[in-house]
Amino acid sequence: MRQILQNKEWGTCTYSHSKMSATLERSYQPLQPYGPELGEADETPQDSGVMIHVVPENSRARWNHVEDLDSFFTRMYHYHQKHGFTCMILQEILELLQFIFVVMFSTFLLHCVDYSVLFRDNVNATAHQKISLSDAVLPTSECIANLGALTWVCILVAVIFWALRAIKVIYHLFQFWDIKQFFNTALKINDSDLDNLTWHEIQRRVREVQLEQQMCIHKSDLTELDIYHRILRFKNYMVAMVNKSLLPVRLHLPLLGEIVFLTRGLKYNIELLLFWGPWAPFENNWHLKEDYKKVSRRKDLAELLSKHILWVGIANFVLCPLILLWQILYSFFNYAEVIKREPGSLGSRCWSLYGRLYLRHFNELDHELNARLNRAYRPASKYMNIFTSPLMTIIAQNVAFVAGACLAVLLILSVYDEDVITVEHVLTAITVLGAVVAGSRVFIPDENLVWCPEKLLTAVLAHAHYLPDSYRGQAHTNRVREEFSQLFHYKAVYLLEELLSPVVTPFILCFHLRSKSLDIVDFYRNFTVEVVGVGDVCSFAQMDVRRHGNPAWQTSVTSPVKPQPSGPGDAIKAGMHTVANQYTQAEDGKTELSLVHFTLTNPEWQPPTDAEDFVTALRTQARRDANQLLSTAGVGAVNPLYSSLHSVSSLGAGFSSLVASIFRGNTAAMAAGGLMDSSVGMMPLFSAGAVQSNLGSGERAPGLCEPMVPAPTVRGGLSRAEGPIHSSERGLLYSLQQGLPSSSLAASVFAPVPDMAPETDPLEFTAADMSLSTLYLHELHHRQVRRRGYQESSLNRSAWQRPHQDMPGIRELGDESGELTRHAERTPLLDTATKPTRTS
């Protein structure tokens, strides 16, 4: 059945294109997709505003034209990550029961227990009889009579909240049942197979279903980036605001200095105000309100947003007692047993919410971020632990000695005679002394600790991918340690911040966030683009190295002997990929590193021309440095690839042998068919069968030709894997191997590796490839900054950079000749680069 669809929506893919274009400003116009040839005159249905769509007539057609693809893809992602329908619904039901338990158990402890009997306060009445728990529990009628008015109010609020949660769970039940049918019917995936499929495989099947059923009717094909945009639309805005230091709020406190305060409660309120709340700038999940795209309304919208922030702050202040009570009760029930069992657990560390946003790439899903931060956890913990205070060490050693001596005596007496336990407060004293000893050990350094802060921080950088340039060479200083602790803080600090959040959040909203209203409105206007078939997205999420890249993080695609660019126009002439300024460019190489990460985790994605040129230039520069390392003696100290390879090899035996084996791949032994370095006993990264199958019967494999194809074995936990299960040919390691001569680079770079046989998992290969790309980009950036004389360290990155009238904005970009228009992306965007400059 053929349907002619003339109203095309960005989010539901049914909005009218002509109506939307009429409501936009002259400076906010859509770019039309390129035709196959510049002189093509034939008009397609898409060009004329009409799409001819064939609706499949089968049982799977129920997912044709999904109304809200953002929510649909998000639920689909959570369904995959949370192990299917049964696990998700069971978890939500148990959370409802857990809420009932917390409320009822707290009420029971406050009003239904006779503590005078439990603690034997009346000695004469209970001196000669054994007390049971039933003696200390009050009758039901007396328990209800003890409930005061305040308790009834709290119970009433809890009942209302639970009822709303129950309705939401029922709604989720129907939603995820539909997702289950989609997985089982359209994708042909059973719930039992979810853990053995990567997200990359799920995404590939979704794109196949799109071609058949047209879930989004505005585009015949959805790219990987389109799906990521829909799942991470609001998250990308948050990451960009954190990257540009617009969020979160920084507080200057006496004695503590500058701290970054961001808790779950505050983050919830910010997302409520900026993204999905009733007063949010977004009209729906995929469309920013038109007024936010008009510079003439900026001040009115800023005042309106400021009022909304004030009202939300007041609401938080009114609800503060109830929220604080819930935080205390939930934290007590959740952490009390853990603290009793492992008192030192509060001395361990975790990534802060601010750290997770600061370290997150654009277009990075939760499981991809967690995998990186999990790998960075151990070197980060070691780095923070090498900083010790001699004063605190001396005090802790003496406190641990005294407390340990008293604890030992009580334990010995208890072993000798168990009646010692029945003595009043003896058991309490044993528990407290044990906690004191465990807490004191946190401040006592390991006597076998090796002082190597630069190496450890480099290992953190290899996995976390982002650290300020000012940390380089300063890892041993307390300043760097204190700043890094904002990203990686104690669990005790996390718990304290969450407990204080109900009290602090109203003040931050009313007195700090309100002052940023105009900046937030400007951010939405300047950094929002419309993508065909996706809707309004943050322009940073496009990973456009031309518009949001940083020249200091990019390498020239032309000869290095050319003069270095001094401005946007010179950057284009010199072969650079960006014309952004300080206001429009992402900080800390976020655009460039996000692009590299996305190409590795989605190797089939076809990037725009500028992005492809950047990745190609990076691989070309790496091969150039590798050849220089082979042909010239004594250049290792100044070769960025040499430094990066050594840093990656220091991450562990697996990384070292993996990198070494890649470069040993050109040896004659591997070409002979063994594909194993007998000197180190390593398993091959690439299978001989895959290599030989692509050659004729009389041909001989000269080296590694195809990525390893793993054996078809059952592998649990692949749902949390980054990227595809097979290795990417677009990675830096594979590119280096393909571009090297037959001589072995490993002999000149790595020391002999001891006899070991680690499994060369292709998933580990992807992690090593991204770590090498990260360190190599940082090395190139560092050398480029020194060569060009940039003074980036003098810039205040903790302050939001406002555009100035003399600063070319995101719409100007200094393109008088139209050269940039010819370099526009293949992705159809609303072109902000051709807008006239707007004054603030």
Number of C-alpha atoms within 10 A of each C-alpha: 7 9 10 11 14 19 16 22 22 24 24 22 24 18 15 14 16 12 10 12 13 10 11 15 13 10 18 22 19 18 18 14 14 13 13 7 7 7 7 9 8 8 9 12 12 13 12 9 14 15 20 14 16 14 15 15 10 8 9 16 16 14 17 17 19 18 16 18 22 23 15 17 19 16 18 23 18 14 21 24 20 16 17 23 19 14 12 17 17 11 13 18 14 11 14 16 12 13 18 15 12 15 17 13 12 14 19 16 12 15 19 22 19 16 14 11 18 16 11 14 11 11 11 8 10 12 10 8 7 7 14 10 10 10 13 17 18 16 13 10 9 11 17 14 11 14 15 10 9 9 14 12 11 15 15 12 13 17 15 11 12 16 13 12 17 15 11 12 17 14 11 16 16 11 14 21 15 17 22 22 16 18 22 13 13 21 19 11 17 13 18 9 14 22 21 17 21 20 26 20 13 18 21 15 17 22 20 15 20 20 16 18 25 24 26 27 25 27 19 16 18 21 16 19 18 17 20 20 26 24 23 23 23 20 21 25 23 24 25 28 19 22 23 24 19 21 22 20 17 18 14 11 9 7 6 8 9 13 15 18 20 21 22 12 15 21 17 10 20 21 15 16 19 21 22 16 15 12 15 18 21 20 15 15 19 23 17 22 14 16 17 21 22 17 17 12 13 21 15 13 20 21 16 14 23 20 15 18 27 19 15 19 22 16 12 23 18 12 14 18 14 15 18 17 14 18 17 15 14 16 15 12 12 11 14 13 11 13 14 14 12 15 20 19 18 19 19 13 19 22 21 22 19 21 21 18 22 22 24 28 28 30 26 22 17 15 15 19 18 16 16 21 22 13 17 20 18 13 20 24 17 18 23 19 16 17 16 14 12 12 9 12 17 13 15 19 16 12 17 21 14 14 20 18 13 15 18 15 12 19 17 11 13 16 12 10 10 11 10 16 17 10 9 9 10 15 16 11 14 20 15 16 21 21 18 19 22 19 20 22 17 19 21 19 15 12 6 6 10 9 13 13 21 16 16 24 25 24 26 26 21 28 27 27 28 21 19 15 14 12 18 14 11 15 20 18 12 11 12 15 18 14 15 20 19 18 18 23 20 18 17 16 15 20 16 12 16 21 19 15 22 24 17 19 21 25 16 19 24 20 12 15 20 20 15 17 21 17 17 21 25 22 19 20 21 22 20 21 26 24 22 23 22 26 24 25 24 27 24 26 28 27 27 23 30 26 25 29 27 26 26 21 26 23 22 21 17 12 9 11 6 11 9 17 17 11 13 21 18 14 19 18 13 20 21 29 29 25 27 25 21 18 18 25 24 22 22 21 27 27 27 26 22 21 24 24 28 21 21 24 24 19 20 16 13 15 22 17 14 21 22 15 18 24 21 16 20 22 21 18 18 25 21 16 19 21 16 15 21 21 10 9 9 10 14 17 9 11 18 23 26 21 17 23 22 15 22 26 21 16 21 12 15 20 23 20 24 28 22 22 23 22 24 24 29 23 18 17 15 20 19 13 17 13 24 22 16 12 11 16 14 20 20 22 24 23 20 22 12 15 20 18 11 12 12 9 8 5 9 13 19 16 24 25 20 20 17 22 15 14 6 6 7 11 10 12 14 19 23 19 21 26 25 21 23 16 26 25 16 18 24 27 24 21 17 21 23 19 15 18 16 16 14 20 21 19 13 12 18 16 10 12 14 11 11 14 14 16 14 19 18 21 17 18 24 25 22 25 24 26 28 26 27 25 25 24 25 25 19 22 22 17 17 18 16 11 10 12 9 12 9 12 10 8 10 10 15 13 12 17 16 16 20 12 11 8 14 21 24 26 20 18 25 18 16 10 8 10 11 18 12 8 13 19 21 15 17 17 21 20 21 25 20 20 17 16 17 17 10 12
